Amino acid sequence: MLVQQICACARLYVKQRGFRRMSSKKIGQIERPKSLCDIAADAIRDAIITGQYALGTALSEKSLTETLGISKTPVREALALLKHEGLVTVVPQKGTFVFTMSVKDVAQLAQYRYALESSALELSMARDGEALVATFFDICGAMTAASEKGNTAKYLGLDGRFHAAIFEFCGNDFFVEGYHAISGKVAALRTHLSHHPTHTDKSMGEHIEIAEALRDGDIDKASQVLKRHVTRGERTYGDGIEDIALASAAHRKIPRPNRK
């Protein structure tokens, strides 16, 4: 009887106090909204990577401010961030421009990129080769479908996804950071090279070769194909370097980036 009275009193106390059962659901971190600087940087970066802003294009703070509908301060901060990423360059007394590269620059980028990707590839195969190979074949299938439909934008995005997968499985944060530092330039160059149909066709075949070599356990062959794949971009880019130099010198009219 006494126990029942105690329980009844306890229930009444809880009801009066308005106590609730604690939820078993764990509280998570609140996602912070992006700053105007980050939003502007994302829009300009995307315009560079997708080719809306060609290599060497002059960038006007005033034009970007009007297009994005924000003040000059976040635009200026965004351009400073993109300069740090190597996507824009500032020429004293001339202005800010989308980056451009000489044949030598592209050659050095290709060397660095191959060193990163080949090393990360070995680590990824040692850690979880089965998952990497499965991911590669999934991406290759999607790339083939995009290519057959003539969806260049989707194809290029998947191309970048293929190479990013190498680092997702490697387990080395320094490799990941190293690739992230050049991924914007690599993506922009990939868009530029997509105007060469032969390059794109060969590139597709090389992605499949890499996946098949890894499936067969032949890492050496995969690495050789990867080297050919990365350095061939250097040769294709060199064929059109004069056009880029002319575009840079002309400071072509700025197209408007897509607002998101």
C-alpha positions in Angstrom: 0.0 0.0 0.0 2.8 2.4 0.9 4.6 1.6 -2.3 1.5 2.4 -4.3 1.1 5.7 -2.5 4.7 6.7 -3.2 4.3 5.9 -6.9 1.1 7.9 -7.1 2.8 10.9 -5.5 5.7 10.6 -7.9 3.3 10.6 -10.9 1.5 13.6 -9.6 4.8 15.5 -9.0 6.0 14.8 -12.5 2.6 15.9 -13.9 2.6 19.1 -11.9 6.2 19.9 -12.9 5.6 19.2 -16.5 8.5 16.8 -16.7 9.0 14.9 -20.0 10.8 11.8 -20.8 14.2 12.5 -22.2 14.4 11.7 -25.9 16.9 9.0 -26.9 17.6 11.0 -30.0 21.0 12.7 -29.8 21.3 16.3 -30.5 23.5 17.2 -33.5 25.5 20.2 -34.6 23.4 22.9 -36.2 24.5 23.5 -39.8 25.7 27.1 -40.1 24.3 29.1 -43.0 26.9 30.1 -45.7 28.3 33.6 -45.6 27.8 35.9 -48.6 31.6 35.5 -49.2 31.2 31.7 -49.5 28.1 32.0 -51.7 29.9 34.4 -54.0 33.0 32.2 -54.1 30.9 29.1 -55.0 29.1 31.0 -57.8 32.3 32.4 -59.3 34.2 29.1 -58.8 31.4 27.2 -60.6 31.4 29.7 -63.5 35.2 29.2 -63.9 35.1 25.4 -63.7 32.2 25.0 -66.1 33.7 27.4 -68.6 31.2 30.3 -68.3 34.3 32.3 -67.4 37.0 31.2 -69.9 40.7 31.0 -68.9 42.2 34.5 -68.9 38.8 36.3 -68.6 38.9 39.7 -66.9 36.7 39.8 -63.7 35.1 43.1 -62.6 34.0 43.6 -59.0 31.3 45.9 -60.2 29.9 43.4 -62.7 30.0 40.6 -60.2 28.3 42.7 -57.6 25.5 43.6 -59.9 25.1 40.0 -61.2 25.1 38.4 -57.7 23.1 41.1 -56.1 25.4 41.6 -53.2 27.8 44.4 -52.0 31.4 44.7 -53.0 32.9 43.5 -49.7 31.8 39.8 -50.0 32.7 39.8 -53.7 36.2 41.2 -52.9 36.6 38.5 -50.1 35.4 35.8 -52.5 38.0 36.9 -55.1 40.7 36.8 -52.4 39.7 33.3 -51.5 39.7 32.2 -55.2 43.1 33.8 -55.6 44.4 31.6 -52.7 42.9 28.6 -54.6 44.8 29.6 -57.7 41.7 30.1 -59.8 42.1 33.9 -60.2 45.2 36.1 -60.5 45.6 39.8 -59.7 47.6 41.9 -62.1 48.7 45.2 -60.6 47.1 48.2 -62.3 45.2 45.9 -64.7 42.7 44.0 -62.6 41.6 40.5 -61.6 41.5 37.6 -64.2 40.6 34.0 -64.3 43.8 32.0 -64.2 45.6 30.9 -67.3 48.6 28.5 -67.7 51.6 28.1 -69.9 52.6 24.7 -71.3 55.3 24.5 -68.6 52.7 25.2 -65.9 50.5 22.4 -67.2 53.4 20.0 -67.4 54.3 20.7 -63.8 50.7 20.4 -62.7 50.5 17.0 -64.5 53.6 15.8 -62.8 52.3 16.8 -59.4 48.9 15.3 -60.0 50.3 12.0 -61.2 52.5 11.8 -58.1 49.5 12.3 -55.9 47.0 10.1 -57.7 49.4 7.2 -58.3 50.4 7.1 -54.6 46.9 7.5 -53.4 45.8 4.7 -55.8 48.2 2.2 -54.2 47.0 3.2 -50.7 43.4 2.9 -51.7 43.9 -0.6 -53.3 45.6 -1.8 -50.1 42.9 -0.4 -47.8 39.7 -1.2 -49.7 40.5 -2.1 -53.3 37.2 -3.9 -53.8 35.2 -0.9 -52.9 37.3 1.4 -55.1 37.0 -0.9 -58.1 33.2 -1.1 -57.7 33.0 2.7 -57.5 35.2 3.0 -60.6 32.9 0.7 -62.7 29.8 2.5 -61.4 31.2 5.8 -62.5 32.4 4.5 -65.8 28.9 3.2 -66.6 27.4 6.6 -65.8 30.1 8.4 -67.8 29.4 6.2 -70.8 25.7 6.9 -70.6 26.3 10.7 -70.3 28.7 10.6 -73.2 26.2 8.7 -75.4 23.5 11.3 -74.6 25.8 14.2 -75.3 25.6 15.5 -71.7 29.0 17.0 -71.5 28.4 18.8 -68.2 27.4 15.6 -66.5 30.3 13.7 -68.1 32.8 16.2 -66.9 31.4 16.0 -63.3 31.7 12.3 -63.3 35.2 12.5 -64.7 36.1 14.6 -61.6 34.2 12.1 -59.4 36.4 9.3 -60.8 39.6 10.9 -59.7 38.3 12.1 -56.4 37.3 8.5 -55.6 41.0 7.6 -55.5 41.5 9.9 -52.5 38.2 8.9 -50.7 39.6 5.5 -50.1 43.3 6.2 -49.5 43.0 7.1 -45.8 45.6 9.9 -45.9 44.4 13.4 -45.1 47.5 15.0 -46.6 46.9 13.4 -50.0 43.3 14.6 -49.8 44.3 18.1 -49.0 46.9 18.1 -51.7 44.4 17.1 -54.3 41.8 19.5 -53.1 44.3 22.3 -53.5 44.5 21.7 -57.3 41.1 20.2 -58.0 39.6 23.5 -59.1 42.3 24.1 -61.7 42.1 20.5 -62.9 38.3 20.8 -63.3 38.7 24.0 -65.3 41.3 22.5 -67.5 39.1 19.5 -68.0 36.3 21.7 -69.3 38.7 23.5 -71.6 40.0 20.2 -73.0 36.4 18.9 -73.5 36.3 21.0 -76.7 38.6 18.5 -78.3 36.4 15.5 -79.1 39.4 13.1 -79.6 40.7 13.9 -76.2 37.4 13.1 -74.5 37.0 9.8 -76.4 40.5 8.7 -75.4 39.9 9.9 -71.8 36.8 7.7 -71.5 38.7 4.7 -72.7 41.5 5.3 -70.2 39.1 5.4 -67.3 37.8 2.0 -68.3 41.3 0.7 -68.8 42.2 1.8 -65.2 39.2 0.1 -63.7 39.7 -3.1 -65.6 43.4 -3.3 -64.7 42.6 -2.8 -61.0 39.9 -5.4 -61.2 42.5 -7.8 -62.6 44.9 -6.9 -59.8 47.4 -5.2 -62.1 48.2 -2.0 -60.2 51.3 -1.4 -62.3 49.3 -1.3 -65.5 46.6 0.9 -63.9 49.4 3.3 -62.9 50.8 3.4 -66.4 47.5 4.1 -67.9 46.9 6.8 -65.3 50.2 8.5 -66.2 49.3 8.4 -69.9 45.9 9.8 -69.0 47.2 12.7 -67.0 50.1 13.7 -69.2 48.1 13.5 -72.4 46.0 16.4 -71.2 49.3 18.4 -71.1 49.9 17.7 -74.8 46.3 18.5 -75.8 46.4 21.7 -73.9 49.7 22.7 -75.5 48.0 22.5 -78.9 45.6 25.3 -78.0 47.8 27.4 -75.8 48.0 30.2 -78.4 44.2 30.6 -78.4 44.2 30.9 -74.6 47.0 33.5 -74.7 45.0 35.6 -77.2 41.9 35.3 -75.1 43.8 36.5 -72.1 45.4 39.4 -73.9 42.0 40.5 -75.3 40.4 40.6 -71.8 37.2 39.3 -73.3 33.8 40.5 -72.2 32.6 38.9 -68.9 29.7 36.5 -69.2 27.3 36.4 -66.2 27.6 33.5 -63.8 24.5 31.5 -62.9 22.9 32.7 -59.7 22.0 29.9 -57.3 
